């Protein structure tokens, strides 16, 4: 926690939210399915805030990426698994663009369960 009073006040006004995605992958690139079993270009974010990481469980290991990315109301978020050379790279997609929040070298023919933690501003 920060010792900066302004930062502490801003952090106190952010709500933690986790978006969940999952999909059984084989050997082709695909979006991981989110709420309702849909895997697509992105789910709209209801409030502005920050993406704070990516965690992916491949059935044996949790792979994590840390970092932050600012998001705005109405931005779209999804998770995409790219097949390359026998393994997958899994990344957060923000408004149709890959982010630096990604994990590499995940095994093919696995079921991935991904969590994207967010801090969203209160309405």
Rosetta constraint file for C-alpha pairs under 8 A:
AtomPair CA 1 CA 8 HARMONIC 7.32 0.50
AtomPair CA 2 CA 7 HARMONIC 6.48 0.50
AtomPair CA 2 CA 8 HARMONIC 6.10 0.50
AtomPair CA 3 CA 7 HARMONIC 7.75 0.50
AtomPair CA 3 CA 8 HARMONIC 7.12 0.50
AtomPair CA 4 CA 8 HARMONIC 6.19 0.50
AtomPair CA 5 CA 9 HARMONIC 6.24 0.50
AtomPair CA 6 CA 10 HARMONIC 6.26 0.50
AtomPair CA 7 CA 11 HARMONIC 6.07 0.50
AtomPair CA 8 CA 12 HARMONIC 6.13 0.50
AtomPair CA 9 CA 13 HARMONIC 6.59 0.50
AtomPair CA 10 CA 14 HARMONIC 6.86 0.50
AtomPair CA 13 CA 121 HARMONIC 6.21 0.50
AtomPair CA 13 CA 122 HARMONIC 6.19 0.50
AtomPair CA 14 CA 49 HARMONIC 7.46 0.50
AtomPair CA 14 CA 119 HARMONIC 5.44 0.50
AtomPair CA 14 CA 120 HARMONIC 5.15 0.50
AtomPair CA 14 CA 121 HARMONIC 4.64 0.50
AtomPair CA 14 CA 122 HARMONIC 6.07 0.50
AtomPair CA 15 CA 118 HARMONIC 7.99 0.50
AtomPair CA 15 CA 119 HARMONIC 5.31 0.50
AtomPair CA 15 CA 120 HARMONIC 5.12 0.50
AtomPair CA 15 CA 121 HARMONIC 6.27 0.50
AtomPair CA 15 CA 122 HARMONIC 6.56 0.50
AtomPair CA 16 CA 117 HARMONIC 7.10 0.50
AtomPair CA 16 CA 118 HARMONIC 5.74 0.50
AtomPair CA 16 CA 119 HARMONIC 4.64 0.50
AtomPair CA 16 CA 120 HARMONIC 6.48 0.50
AtomPair CA 17 CA 117 HARMONIC 5.87 0.50
AtomPair CA 17 CA 118 HARMONIC 5.08 0.50
AtomPair CA 17 CA 119 HARMONIC 6.19 0.50
AtomPair CA 17 CA 120 HARMONIC 7.11 0.50
AtomPair CA 18 CA 115 HARMONIC 6.29 0.50
AtomPair CA 18 CA 116 HARMONIC 5.54 0.50
AtomPair CA 18 CA 117 HARMONIC 4.34 0.50
AtomPair CA 18 CA 118 HARMONIC 5.91 0.50
AtomPair CA 19 CA 34 HARMONIC 7.63 0.50
AtomPair CA 19 CA 115 HARMONIC 5.75 0.50
AtomPair CA 19 CA 116 HARMONIC 5.11 0.50
AtomPair CA 19 CA 117 HARMONIC 6.39 0.50
AtomPair CA 19 CA 118 HARMONIC 7.69 0.50
AtomPair CA 20 CA 34 HARMONIC 5.95 0.50
AtomPair CA 20 CA 35 HARMONIC 7.22 0.50
AtomPair CA 20 CA 113 HARMONIC 7.34 0.50
AtomPair CA 20 CA 114 HARMONIC 5.81 0.50
AtomPair CA 20 CA 115 HARMONIC 4.81 0.50
AtomPair CA 20 CA 116 HARMONIC 6.54 0.50
AtomPair CA 21 CA 32 HARMONIC 5.57 0.50
AtomPair CA 21 CA 33 HARMONIC 5.17 0.50
AtomPair CA 21 CA 34 HARMONIC 4.31 0.50
AtomPair CA 21 CA 35 HARMONIC 7.26 0.50
AtomPair CA 21 CA 79 HARMONIC 7.08 0.50
AtomPair CA 21 CA 113 HARMONIC 5.86 0.50
AtomPair CA 21 CA 114 HARMONIC 5.03 0.50
AtomPair CA 21 CA 115 HARMONIC 6.46 0.50
AtomPair CA 22 CA 32 HARMONIC 5.15 0.50
AtomPair CA 22 CA 33 HARMONIC 5.24 0.50
AtomPair CA 22 CA 34 HARMONIC 6.58 0.50
AtomPair CA 22 CA 111 HARMONIC 7.15 0.50
AtomPair CA 22 CA 112 HARMONIC 5.34 0.50
AtomPair CA 22 CA 113 HARMONIC 4.34 0.50
AtomPair CA 22 CA 114 HARMONIC 5.97 0.50
AtomPair CA 23 CA 32 HARMONIC 5.10 0.50
AtomPair CA 23 CA 33 HARMONIC 5.90 0.50
AtomPair CA 23 CA 111 HARMONIC 5.62 0.50
AtomPair CA 23 CA 112 HARMONIC 5.51 0.50
AtomPair CA 23 CA 113 HARMONIC 6.87 0.50
AtomPair CA 24 CA 109 HARMONIC 7.09 0.50
AtomPair CA 24 CA 110 HARMONIC 5.70 0.50
AtomPair CA 24 CA 111 HARMONIC 3.98 0.50
AtomPair CA 24 CA 112 HARMONIC 6.18 0.50
AtomPair CA 25 CA 30 HARMONIC 7.69 0.50
AtomPair CA 25 CA 108 HARMONIC 6.47 0.50
AtomPair CA 25 CA 109 HARMONIC 5.31 0.50
AtomPair CA 25 CA 110 HARMONIC 5.60 0.50
AtomPair CA 25 CA 111 HARMONIC 6.05 0.50
AtomPair CA 25 CA 112 HARMONIC 7.38 0.50
AtomPair CA 26 CA 108 HARMONIC 5.60 0.50
AtomPair CA 26 CA 109 HARMONIC 4.18 0.50
AtomPair CA 26 CA 110 HARMONIC 6.88 0.50
AtomPair CA 27 CA 83 HARMONIC 6.27 0.50
AtomPair CA 27 CA 86 HARMONIC 7.46 0.50
AtomPair CA 27 CA 108 HARMONIC 6.08 0.50
AtomPair CA 27 CA 109 HARMONIC 6.79 0.50
AtomPair CA 28 CA 82 HARMONIC 7.29 0.50
AtomPair CA 28 CA 83 HARMONIC 5.52 0.50
AtomPair CA 29 CA 80 HARMONIC 7.52 0.50
AtomPair CA 29 CA 81 HARMONIC 5.49 0.50
AtomPair CA 29 CA 82 HARMONIC 4.45 0.50
AtomPair CA 29 CA 83 HARMONIC 4.94 0.50
AtomPair CA 29 CA 88 HARMONIC 7.96 0.50
AtomPair CA 30 CA 80 HARMONIC 5.89 0.50
AtomPair CA 30 CA 81 HARMONIC 5.39 0.50
AtomPair CA 30 CA 82 HARMONIC 6.67 0.50
AtomPair CA 31 CA 39 HARMONIC 5.05 0.50
AtomPair CA 31 CA 40 HARMONIC 5.96 0.50
AtomPair CA 31 CA 41 HARMONIC 7.85 0.50
AtomPair CA 31 CA 78 HARMONIC 7.36 0.50
AtomPair CA 31 CA 79 HARMONIC 5.87 0.50
AtomPair CA 31 CA 80 HARMONIC 4.32 0.50
AtomPair CA 31 CA 81 HARMONIC 6.07 0.50
AtomPair CA 32 CA 38 HARMONIC 7.92 0.50
AtomPair CA 32 CA 39 HARMONIC 5.16 0.50
AtomPair CA 32 CA 40 HARMONIC 7.78 0.50
AtomPair CA 32 CA 78 HARMONIC 7.54 0.50
AtomPair CA 32 CA 79 HARMONIC 5.59 0.50
AtomPair CA 32 CA 80 HARMONIC 5.86 0.50
AtomPair CA 32 CA 81 HARMONIC 6.93 0.50
AtomPair CA 32 CA 112 HARMONIC 7.96 0.50
AtomPair CA 33 CA 37 HARMONIC 5.05 0.50
AtomPair CA 33 CA 38 HARMONIC 4.66 0.50
AtomPair CA 33 CA 39 HARMONIC 3.72 0.50
AtomPair CA 33 CA 40 HARMONIC 7.27 0.50
AtomPair CA 34 CA 38 HARMONIC 5.42 0.50
AtomPair CA 34 CA 39 HARMONIC 5.83 0.50
AtomPair CA 34 CA 78 HARMONIC 7.70 0.50
AtomPair CA 39 CA 78 HARMONIC 7.66 0.50
AtomPair CA 40 CA 78 HARMONIC 6.96 0.50
AtomPair CA 41 CA 76 HARMONIC 7.40 0.50
AtomPair CA 41 CA 77 HARMONIC 7.47 0.50
AtomPair CA 41 CA 78 HARMONIC 6.26 0.50
AtomPair CA 41 CA 95 HARMONIC 7.80 0.50
AtomPair CA 41 CA 96 HARMONIC 6.36 0.50
AtomPair CA 42 CA 76 HARMONIC 4.51 0.50
AtomPair CA 42 CA 77 HARMONIC 4.42 0.50
AtomPair CA 42 CA 78 HARMONIC 4.48 0.50
AtomPair CA 42 CA 93 HARMONIC 7.53 0.50
AtomPair CA 42 CA 94 HARMONIC 7.59 0.50
AtomPair CA 42 CA 95 HARMONIC 7.07 0.50
AtomPair CA 42 CA 96 HARMONIC 7.46 0.50
AtomPair CA 43 CA 75 HARMONIC 7.95 0.50
AtomPair CA 43 CA 76 HARMONIC 4.96 0.50
AtomPair CA 43 CA 77 HARMONIC 5.18 0.50
AtomPair CA 43 CA 78 HARMONIC 6.35 0.50
AtomPair CA 44 CA 73 HARMONIC 7.80 0.50
AtomPair CA 44 CA 74 HARMONIC 5.15 0.50
AtomPair CA 44 CA 75 HARMONIC 5.47 0.50
AtomPair CA 44 CA 76 HARMONIC 4.42 0.50
AtomPair CA 44 CA 77 HARMONIC 6.55 0.50
AtomPair CA 45 CA 72 HARMONIC 7.36 0.50
AtomPair CA 45 CA 73 HARMONIC 5.64 0.50
AtomPair CA 45 CA 74 HARMONIC 5.11 0.50
AtomPair CA 45 CA 75 HARMONIC 5.47 0.50
AtomPair CA 45 CA 76 HARMONIC 6.12 0.50
AtomPair CA 45 CA 77 HARMONIC 7.24 0.50
AtomPair CA 46 CA 73 HARMONIC 5.33 0.50
AtomPair CA 46 CA 74 HARMONIC 6.02 0.50
AtomPair CA 47 CA 72 HARMONIC 6.40 0.50
AtomPair CA 47 CA 73 HARMONIC 4.39 0.50
AtomPair CA 47 CA 74 HARMONIC 7.26 0.50
AtomPair CA 47 CA 120 HARMONIC 5.85 0.50
AtomPair CA 47 CA 121 HARMONIC 6.01 0.50
AtomPair CA 47 CA 122 HARMONIC 7.43 0.50
AtomPair CA 47 CA 123 HARMONIC 7.11 0.50
AtomPair CA 48 CA 70 HARMONIC 7.74 0.50
AtomPair CA 48 CA 71 HARMONIC 5.42 0.50
AtomPair CA 48 CA 72 HARMONIC 3.99 0.50
AtomPair CA 48 CA 73 HARMONIC 4.68 0.50
AtomPair CA 48 CA 120 HARMONIC 5.68 0.50
AtomPair CA 48 CA 121 HARMONIC 5.74 0.50
AtomPair CA 49 CA 70 HARMONIC 5.92 0.50
AtomPair CA 49 CA 71 HARMONIC 5.31 0.50
AtomPair CA 49 CA 72 HARMONIC 6.41 0.50
AtomPair CA 49 CA 118 HARMONIC 7.13 0.50
AtomPair CA 49 CA 119 HARMONIC 5.40 0.50
AtomPair CA 49 CA 120 HARMONIC 4.25 0.50
AtomPair CA 49 CA 121 HARMONIC 5.53 0.50
AtomPair CA 50 CA 68 HARMONIC 6.16 0.50
AtomPair CA 50 CA 69 HARMONIC 5.37 0.50
AtomPair CA 50 CA 70 HARMONIC 4.42 0.50
AtomPair CA 50 CA 71 HARMONIC 5.44 0.50
AtomPair CA 50 CA 118 HARMONIC 5.61 0.50
AtomPair CA 50 CA 119 HARMONIC 5.24 0.50
AtomPair CA 50 CA 120 HARMONIC 6.54 0.50
AtomPair CA 51 CA 67 HARMONIC 7.83 0.50
AtomPair CA 51 CA 68 HARMONIC 5.36 0.50
AtomPair CA 51 CA 69 HARMONIC 5.13 0.50
AtomPair CA 51 CA 70 HARMONIC 6.45 0.50
AtomPair CA 51 CA 71 HARMONIC 7.04 0.50
AtomPair CA 51 CA 116 HARMONIC 7.07 0.50
AtomPair CA 51 CA 117 HARMONIC 6.09 0.50
AtomPair CA 51 CA 118 HARMONIC 4.52 0.50
AtomPair CA 51 CA 119 HARMONIC 6.57 0.50
AtomPair CA 52 CA 66 HARMONIC 6.50 0.50
AtomPair CA 52 CA 67 HARMONIC 5.63 0.50
AtomPair CA 52 CA 68 HARMONIC 4.58 0.50
AtomPair CA 52 CA 69 HARMONIC 6.84 0.50
AtomPair CA 52 CA 116 HARMONIC 7.45 0.50
AtomPair CA 52 CA 117 HARMONIC 5.62 0.50
AtomPair CA 52 CA 118 HARMONIC 5.65 0.50
AtomPair CA 52 CA 119 HARMONIC 7.22 0.50
AtomPair CA 53 CA 64 HARMONIC 7.39 0.50
AtomPair CA 53 CA 65 HARMONIC 5.55 0.50
AtomPair CA 53 CA 66 HARMONIC 4.47 0.50
AtomPair CA 53 CA 67 HARMONIC 5.61 0.50
AtomPair CA 53 CA 68 HARMONIC 6.60 0.50
AtomPair CA 53 CA 101 HARMONIC 6.36 0.50
AtomPair CA 53 CA 116 HARMONIC 6.00 0.50
AtomPair CA 53 CA 117 HARMONIC 5.92 0.50
AtomPair CA 53 CA 118 HARMONIC 7.83 0.50
AtomPair CA 54 CA 64 HARMONIC 5.66 0.50
AtomPair CA 54 CA 65 HARMONIC 5.13 0.50
AtomPair CA 54 CA 66 HARMONIC 6.60 0.50
AtomPair CA 54 CA 91 HARMONIC 7.87 0.50
AtomPair CA 54 CA 92 HARMONIC 7.28 0.50
AtomPair CA 54 CA 101 HARMONIC 6.26 0.50
AtomPair CA 54 CA 102 HARMONIC 6.89 0.50
AtomPair CA 54 CA 103 HARMONIC 7.93 0.50
AtomPair CA 54 CA 114 HARMONIC 7.03 0.50
AtomPair CA 54 CA 115 HARMONIC 5.85 0.50
AtomPair CA 54 CA 116 HARMONIC 4.90 0.50
AtomPair CA 54 CA 117 HARMONIC 6.88 0.50
AtomPair CA 55 CA 62 HARMONIC 6.52 0.50
AtomPair CA 55 CA 63 HARMONIC 5.63 0.50
AtomPair CA 55 CA 64 HARMONIC 4.43 0.50
AtomPair CA 55 CA 65 HARMONIC 6.48 0.50
AtomPair CA 55 CA 114 HARMONIC 5.55 0.50
AtomPair CA 55 CA 115 HARMONIC 5.21 0.50
AtomPair CA 55 CA 116 HARMONIC 6.71 0.50
AtomPair CA 56 CA 62 HARMONIC 5.49 0.50
AtomPair CA 56 CA 63 HARMONIC 5.13 0.50
AtomPair CA 56 CA 64 HARMONIC 6.45 0.50
AtomPair CA 56 CA 90 HARMONIC 7.99 0.50
AtomPair CA 56 CA 103 HARMONIC 7.82 0.50
AtomPair CA 56 CA 112 HARMONIC 6.38 0.50
AtomPair CA 56 CA 113 HARMONIC 5.57 0.50
AtomPair CA 56 CA 114 HARMONIC 4.26 0.50
AtomPair CA 56 CA 115 HARMONIC 6.46 0.50
AtomPair CA 57 CA 61 HARMONIC 5.68 0.50
AtomPair CA 57 CA 62 HARMONIC 4.41 0.50
AtomPair CA 57 CA 63 HARMONIC 6.37 0.50
AtomPair CA 57 CA 112 HARMONIC 5.62 0.50
AtomPair CA 57 CA 113 HARMONIC 5.16 0.50
AtomPair CA 57 CA 114 HARMONIC 6.36 0.50
AtomPair CA 58 CA 62 HARMONIC 6.68 0.50
AtomPair CA 58 CA 63 HARMONIC 7.96 0.50
AtomPair CA 58 CA 106 HARMONIC 7.04 0.50
AtomPair CA 58 CA 107 HARMONIC 7.38 0.50
AtomPair CA 58 CA 110 HARMONIC 6.13 0.50
AtomPair CA 58 CA 111 HARMONIC 5.85 0.50
AtomPair CA 58 CA 112 HARMONIC 4.76 0.50
AtomPair CA 58 CA 113 HARMONIC 6.72 0.50
AtomPair CA 59 CA 110 HARMONIC 6.94 0.50
AtomPair CA 59 CA 111 HARMONIC 6.51 0.50
AtomPair CA 59 CA 112 HARMONIC 7.07 0.50
AtomPair CA 63 CA 103 HARMONIC 6.35 0.50
AtomPair CA 64 CA 102 HARMONIC 7.92 0.50
AtomPair CA 64 CA 103 HARMONIC 6.44 0.50
AtomPair CA 65 CA 101 HARMONIC 5.60 0.50
AtomPair CA 65 CA 102 HARMONIC 5.85 0.50
AtomPair CA 65 CA 103 HARMONIC 6.08 0.50
AtomPair CA 66 CA 101 HARMONIC 6.63 0.50
AtomPair CA 67 CA 101 HARMONIC 6.75 0.50
AtomPair CA 71 CA 75 HARMONIC 6.42 0.50
AtomPair CA 75 CA 94 HARMONIC 7.14 0.50
AtomPair CA 75 CA 95 HARMONIC 5.95 0.50
AtomPair CA 76 CA 93 HARMONIC 7.97 0.50
AtomPair CA 76 CA 94 HARMONIC 5.80 0.50
AtomPair CA 76 CA 95 HARMONIC 4.86 0.50
AtomPair CA 76 CA 96 HARMONIC 7.51 0.50
AtomPair CA 77 CA 92 HARMONIC 7.03 0.50
AtomPair CA 77 CA 93 HARMONIC 5.63 0.50
AtomPair CA 77 CA 94 HARMONIC 4.90 0.50
AtomPair CA 77 CA 95 HARMONIC 6.38 0.50
AtomPair CA 77 CA 96 HARMONIC 7.95 0.50
AtomPair CA 78 CA 92 HARMONIC 5.90 0.50
AtomPair CA 78 CA 93 HARMONIC 5.05 0.50
AtomPair CA 78 CA 94 HARMONIC 6.81 0.50
AtomPair CA 79 CA 90 HARMONIC 6.92 0.50
AtomPair CA 79 CA 91 HARMONIC 5.64 0.50
AtomPair CA 79 CA 92 HARMONIC 4.59 0.50
AtomPair CA 79 CA 93 HARMONIC 5.61 0.50
AtomPair CA 79 CA 114 HARMONIC 7.88 0.50
AtomPair CA 80 CA 90 HARMONIC 5.63 0.50
AtomPair CA 80 CA 91 HARMONIC 5.49 0.50
AtomPair CA 80 CA 92 HARMONIC 6.53 0.50
AtomPair CA 80 CA 93 HARMONIC 6.75 0.50
AtomPair CA 81 CA 88 HARMONIC 5.99 0.50
AtomPair CA 81 CA 89 HARMONIC 5.62 0.50
AtomPair CA 81 CA 90 HARMONIC 4.33 0.50
AtomPair CA 81 CA 91 HARMONIC 6.59 0.50
AtomPair CA 82 CA 88 HARMONIC 5.31 0.50
AtomPair CA 82 CA 89 HARMONIC 5.14 0.50
AtomPair CA 82 CA 90 HARMONIC 6.27 0.50
AtomPair CA 83 CA 87 HARMONIC 5.86 0.50
AtomPair CA 83 CA 88 HARMONIC 4.51 0.50
AtomPair CA 83 CA 89 HARMONIC 6.60 0.50
AtomPair CA 83 CA 108 HARMONIC 7.93 0.50
AtomPair CA 84 CA 88 HARMONIC 6.00 0.50
AtomPair CA 84 CA 89 HARMONIC 7.50 0.50
AtomPair CA 86 CA 107 HARMONIC 7.47 0.50
AtomPair CA 86 CA 108 HARMONIC 6.54 0.50
AtomPair CA 87 CA 104 HARMONIC 7.87 0.50
AtomPair CA 87 CA 105 HARMONIC 5.23 0.50
AtomPair CA 87 CA 106 HARMONIC 5.40 0.50
AtomPair CA 87 CA 107 HARMONIC 5.08 0.50
AtomPair CA 87 CA 108 HARMONIC 5.41 0.50
AtomPair CA 88 CA 104 HARMONIC 6.34 0.50
AtomPair CA 88 CA 105 HARMONIC 5.56 0.50
AtomPair CA 88 CA 106 HARMONIC 4.94 0.50
AtomPair CA 88 CA 107 HARMONIC 6.32 0.50
AtomPair CA 88 CA 108 HARMONIC 6.41 0.50
AtomPair CA 89 CA 102 HARMONIC 6.89 0.50
AtomPair CA 89 CA 103 HARMONIC 5.71 0.50
AtomPair CA 89 CA 104 HARMONIC 4.24 0.50
AtomPair CA 89 CA 105 HARMONIC 5.95 0.50
AtomPair CA 89 CA 106 HARMONIC 6.43 0.50
AtomPair CA 90 CA 102 HARMONIC 5.43 0.50
AtomPair CA 90 CA 103 HARMONIC 5.37 0.50
AtomPair CA 90 CA 104 HARMONIC 6.43 0.50
AtomPair CA 90 CA 106 HARMONIC 7.87 0.50
AtomPair CA 91 CA 98 HARMONIC 6.56 0.50
AtomPair CA 91 CA 99 HARMONIC 6.69 0.50
AtomPair CA 91 CA 100 HARMONIC 7.47 0.50
AtomPair CA 91 CA 101 HARMONIC 5.82 0.50
AtomPair CA 91 CA 102 HARMONIC 4.03 0.50
AtomPair CA 91 CA 103 HARMONIC 6.51 0.50
AtomPair CA 92 CA 98 HARMONIC 6.28 0.50
AtomPair CA 92 CA 99 HARMONIC 5.81 0.50
AtomPair CA 92 CA 100 HARMONIC 7.83 0.50
AtomPair CA 92 CA 101 HARMONIC 5.83 0.50
AtomPair CA 92 CA 102 HARMONIC 6.40 0.50
AtomPair CA 92 CA 116 HARMONIC 7.81 0.50
AtomPair CA 93 CA 97 HARMONIC 5.29 0.50
AtomPair CA 93 CA 98 HARMONIC 4.68 0.50
AtomPair CA 93 CA 99 HARMONIC 5.95 0.50
AtomPair CA 94 CA 98 HARMONIC 6.43 0.50
AtomPair CA 94 CA 99 HARMONIC 6.66 0.50
